[in-house]
Amino acid sequence: MTRIGIMGAAMLIFAAQAQAGTFGGSDALAHTAPQLSYTVLYNSTGSNTSIGVISQNFEPAYAVYDAADAGFFATTPGSHWSIYALIVSGTYFNGTGPATNVDLTFYKVSETTGLPTTPVKGCQYTNLSVAVDRTGTFSLALPNNCNLRVGQVYALSVVANMPTALGEWGWSGSTYGNSSDAVWKNPAGGWHSKCKNWKNEMTCVGNNGQGNFKSFELLGD
């Protein structure tokens, strides 16, 4: 594992998930929006590698280590997608959490660079509460639906907000995806000075068997 010393301990970029922690959409909505029917619009959790890559905002004293991970997905032709709940596979390490909340953003993707650009209108959620937390695998309900166009590629970024005293959170990888490889960034360069902007995840943090994609499930209609 890649390690960087901090506070006399070792901060990690990678961590193996103690347990898979994935669970179905019905379980998520039972705690978030039980009155709603839903469709699984995208799901890569079945190919979860149980290896997480750091995606976290720390307290100000350690903001140099703030990092964000993002996975891509393509909407299918037909009717538009309206997303109102998600499941994100992850794990805690160097502590047991829990995360205070998360920052979740759906991004448009540049046709030129293939990288995330601006947030989709109405699809940026700051300090979003975690409805269910199973050892780092999050069930999340959106306060408003995120509406996406058909036949487009989008990027999803999920970042846990949590101080170092409670540990670190890594977003688990997946060997399944229907679009581009995951990307990662560390704007202040505490982990990697060459990845202050979005770049291929494995280019930034190496290949530890995490898979090329991210593990998540999108629920909606």
N, C-alpha and C positions, 0 to 999 in steps of 0.2 A: 504494500500500500504506500501511496505517497503521503509523507508526513511533514508537518511544519510545526516546530515547537512553539508553544504559547502558554503562558501562565504555569510553566513547569510541567505541562502535560503535552500530549501530542494531538494536534488537530489533524483530522484526516479529510482527504478529498473523497476517498472511497470507503465503503463499508458493506459487508455482507449482511443481508437481512436476516434477523434472528428467526423469523417465521414469515411465510409468504404474506399473510394478512389480507389477501384479496378477498372480496366478498361481493355478492350480487347486487344488482340495481334495486331489487325489491327491498333488501336490507337497508340500503342507503335511503330510499324514499320513505321507509317506515319511520325514519327519524327526522326526515326533512320535509317532505310534502306527501303524506300518505293518501291524500285525497286525489292525487294526480295519477293518470295512466301515463305510460311512457314507452318509448322505443329506445333500444340500445342503438345509438347512431354510429358509434365507433368503440372498439374494444381491443386493446392490446395486452390486457392483464393476464390472459391465458398463456402468454409467452414471457411472463415476468422472469427475469434472471435472478432476482433477489439480491442484486448488487446495486447499491445506491451511490449517486454522485452528489456532492454537496450543492445545495440550492437554498441559501439561507441569508437573512439579514440579522446581524448580531447587534449588540449594544454599541453606542457611539465609540467607545474606547477601542473597539475591535472592528470598526466599520471597514478597515482596509481588507478584511477577509470576506466582506459581503459578496455573494456570488449568485448567479441566476442560471438555471438550466431551462431549456425549451425543447419541446418535441413538436413534430409536424404531423399533420393529417390532411387528407383531401376529402372534401364533401362530395357526395355522389350526385350524379345527374338526377333531375326530377324536381321535387318540391324543395323549398328552402329548409334549412335546419334551424330549429329553435331549441336551444340548450338551456336546461334549468337545473341540472344536477350533475355532479362528477364524482368519480372515484379515482384517487391517485395513489398508486402503490409507492410506499416509502419505508424508511427505517430510521430509528434513532441510534446514535452511537456516541461514545464519550459522555454518556448520560442517557436518561430515559424520557426526556421531555417533561411535559407536553409543550407543543408549540403554542404560543400566545394566540396566534391567528396566522393567516396566510395572505400574501398578495398574489392574485391570479389575473392573468392578462391573456386575452386572445389577440394575436397580432396579424396584420396583413403581412404578406410576404412579397419581397421584391422579385419581379420576373427576371431581373438582370443578375442580381447576386444570389438569389435564393435564400436570403436572410430575413429575419423579422424586421419590420419597419415601424409603422405607427399602429397603435392599438385600434382595434375595430370599435367603431362608435358604440358606446353603451356596453362595452364588453371588457372593461377594466375595473377590477374589484380590489380595493385596498382594505387591509385589516378585516378580511372575510373570516367569520367564525367557522370553526371546524365542528360540524354537526356530530360526527363520530370519529374517534381517533383510536385505531387499533394498532398499537405499537408503531405508529408512524404511517400507517395507511389511512388516508383521510377520505371521509365521506363529506361532500361539500354541496350545499344548496345555494344557488345564486339568488340574490335579492330581486333581480329582474332577468328576464330571459335574454340570452345572447343569440341574436339572429344572424345567420350566416348565409351567404349566397351559395348556390349550387355550383358544382364543378370547379371549385376553387381550392387552393392550398392555403392553409392557415398554420400558424404556430401558437402553441399553448405554453405559457410559462407559469410555473407554480413555485413560489418562494416562501419558505417558512420564516416567520418572525419569532425569534427565540434567543435569549441571552446565553452566553457561554456556560453559565452556571448550570443550565439545564441540559447542556449537551449540544449535539449537532444533528441536522436532519439531511438525509440524502434521498433523492428521487430515484426510484429503481428503474433500471433499464429493461428493455424488451427486445426480443429477437424478431418481433413482428412490427411492421409499419406499412402504411400504404402511400408514403411520400418520402421526404428527404431524411437524412440522418440528423440526430439531435445536435444542438448547438449549445454553447456555454459561454459565460463571460464573468469576469472579475474586474469591475470598473476601476478599482483603486490599485489593483496589481499586487495585492498581498499574497495571493496564491501563484499567480502567473502573469508577469508583466507583458507578455505577448498576446494576452487574451483580454484586453480591457474592453473590447467590443466583441460582438457575437462572432464566434468561430466554431468550426467543427469540434464537438465535444472531445473526441478521442485525440485530436490534434492538441488540445489544451491540457487534458488530464491523463492521457494515455489510455491504453486498452487493458482493462482488468477483468475482461469477460462480461462487462455490463450490457453488451448488445448495442446495436446502432441506433435504437429507437427508445422512446420512453413508455413506461407502463401506466396507462390511464384508460378510463371508460367515460364516454359522454352519453348522457341520458337526456331525452327530450322528445320532440316530435317534428 
